[in-house]
Structure formats: C-alpha cells, structure tokens
Amino acid sequence: MVLHPHAPSHSSFSARLVIWGCGTLLGLMAADAIIGSYNAGISPLKPSIFTLGAVATCLGATLINKPRFAPTILLVLALPMVRTFDALVLQRATASYAGQTGMDLLRMMLVLVSILGVLATDHGLKAVRWAAILAILLTVISEVAEAAGLARFTSIPGRFAGFNGHPNFPPVLLCEMLGICFALLPNFRVNLLLIGISYVGVGLTYGRSGFLVLTLMSAVYVLVNARRNLGFLLVCAAIALPLAGMGIAILQSGTQKGITKDKNTADRMEAILNFDFDKMKSPERAKDLADGWEAVLQKPLFGHGTGMSGSRWVPHNEYVSLWLEMGIPGLLLFVGTLGALVLRSIMTGGCAGYLVFAILAYTPAGQGRIEMPHFCLAISTAAMILWPTRYRLVLHRNPSSSPMIDSPSAAHPPHR
C-alpha cells in the first residue's frame, strides 16, 4: 500500500456530479427540506428513503472521483462514533425511546460519512459551498412560506421554523452556513446578500441568541471588508435601512393576536430591538440548566447514557448535555474537538474563523445540535479547510514511486 501524489481529475461529468448533484443533496439534508416537507404533508417522499439514496449517491460519486482522505476525519468522527456505540451496543440510557435514538445516530453517521466522502474529492469544497447557499435559501423560503400561511412547520405557535420544525434551529443553521460561505466564497457582494437573506430567516424565528450571533458575525465580516467596498456598502445601507424598518414593523405586528399580545414573541422582540441582555436570558432555560447540572453530579464520571439529554433532561447547554450523557470522556472529546479547531484557526491566521465562531457560539445554549446534518456539514468543512493535507491510498506497490503526501494545491487554497 503506497501513497500516491494527487492527479487532478479532468472528468467534467464527475465534477458536475459532485458539485451540483452531491452539493444539492447535502443542501437538502442540511436544510431538513425532505423531512420538513414530509412532516407538513407537502411531499410523499419518506425521509429515510431519501437519506439512504442521498448517502449512496454521495458515496458513489466519491468513489469514482478517487478521493483523498485527511487524517482529520478521525477528529470529526470520534465523538459521533462513541455516541452511536453507546446508544446501540451499551444501551445505558433508560429512556423509553433509547432504541430510536440509536437508529437516529446511526443514520446521522451515514450522513456524516457521505459528507466527509464528498469533501475528500477534488471538487468537495465547491460542492459544500453550493450546499451552504442552498440550505440558506431553502430555510428562509420555507419560513417565509410559513409566515404567509402556505404551510405549517413550527412546533411553537407565533414563531416560524420552516423545514427545521423548531424555531431554535434555523438561526443556528443560517449562521453555520454563512460561516461556510465566508470561508469559501470570496465574493463580498454575494455574501452580503446572503447576510440580508439570513436576517429575514432569523427574524421570523424571533430568536434572541440567533440574532446576537448573526449580528456579531456579520458586523465583523463587513468591517473587515468595508474599506475595499465602501461605495457599495453605502448603496446597500440606503436600501437596507428602509427594508429593515419595514421588517421590524411586520415582526412587531406579528406579536399581536387580535387585541391581545403574544407575550413570548413580544418580549423577544423587545430584547432584540433594545439589545437587552437581561431579557435575552430565559428563566425557564436557567431552571432546565440547573436540573441538568444536578443530573451531571449524580453520575459525573460516565454519565447516564446517550439519549438521556433531550428526553429526561433538557439543559440547553452542549457541554452539560454531553457530560450528562457520556460523562467526562464524552465532554473531553467534545471540548478537545472544538479546541483543536480554534487552535488551528489561530495558528493559520484566522483561517475559517467565522465558521469556527459559528460552531462555537451556540455551544452554551445548544441542545441536540451535534445530531443535525447542518452541524455535521459545518464541522466537517471547518476541519477540511483547516487541515487541507490529504492522502490517497492505493492497494499496490510501485517500485519506481516513493510514498508521497498530497499537499494543498491551487485547487485547494487556504481559506479565511
């Protein structure tokens, strides 16, 4: 077995298959478009059938494109593999639907493997870039359709969720996908348009933390690029400010139900508009977090088993959630993975910095995010950008060739 240097593929068909075919499938999975439309009664296509077909297509396209794998995939796979093993084999969780949790994690492992396979191809980053743009568009369009009364997706009345089903997830997805676009799409104007579209999506969820994270990301991105695009930014500001005012008025009117006011959405709007950090806090979540911490203290070493966070306890904190389920080993795996991404980004001068920030920013208030396709797409892309060196394994020995390592080439430049 030897390591061969990379030889770029010249097949236009295989390139289109990966970029547009696999990219579209990954975008549909990241946006939960199929499961969301199926649950809403819009599409008859069963999500399980679509997922298996999408995974098979992506892996098939990967194989015909002679993939080159990075050792960093082990970093991405470690925690999902351990959680899946815990749920399916050890079965330590006492929740009534623990078996379903294991099957869900197994399906997510297949999705993650297909994402890593696509990223191992020559055109993987282009496919992911299209997937991120598509996921943003699908998420916001589905939210707008719901707000217009064309469909019903949300599990919380008054807050629109689109295909994702729960209004807490679209802001997370939109920020993660924007992070991918900032890293892989050099066109400032297109990224600015995607920011504007994402604000519509976050606004319709009345998400407080989502609005804060999106604003921080967008403000830094715009300020970094402002000097080279000052004239364009002034034109955009003249157009965006009136539109923003109209959007705020629409959202505020949405907090009214006849002559009564929806206190939940009204308080959220007030907190967002006034940047009131006290009102951005949720007393209910504070109580849930305290309950989750008590559960951690009951079994701090190895936890209660995968699946218990989200069934018996809902701490709304990814560190507490993983500690609760998997104990200290699971927490160390999670923190170690995120720490490696942050450290590598710093060492490379902020490479993929916006994406790493989007991944990290929701950890204090996240719940179940690590089991979502959009998170798998975000963290896999960050790892491949930060560690671009990859290997191709060939099952024969060529005496005239010495083992070589693929290095980053012009097709895979470092991204920021």
Secondary structure, DSSP 8 states (H G I E B T S, - for coil): -EE--------HHHHHIIIIIIHHHHHHHHTTHHHHHHHTTS----HHHHHHHHHHHHHHHHHHT---B-TTHHHHHHHHHHHHHIIIII-----TTHHHHHHHHHHHHHHHHHHHHHHTSTTHHHHHHHHHHHHHHHHHHHHHHHHTTS----SSTTS--GGGSSTTHHHHHHHHHHHHHHHH---HHHHHHHHHHHHHHHHHHT-HHHHHHHHHHHHHHHHHHTGGGHHHHHHHHHHHHHHHHHHHHHHHHHTEETTEE-HHHHHHHHHHHHT-HHHHS-HHHHHHHHHHHHHHHHSTTT-S-TT-BTTTB--S-HHHHHHHHHHHHHHHHHHHHHHHHHHHHHHTTSTTHHHHHHHHHTGGG-SSGGGSHHHHHHHHHHHHHH---BB-EESS--TT-----B---TTS----
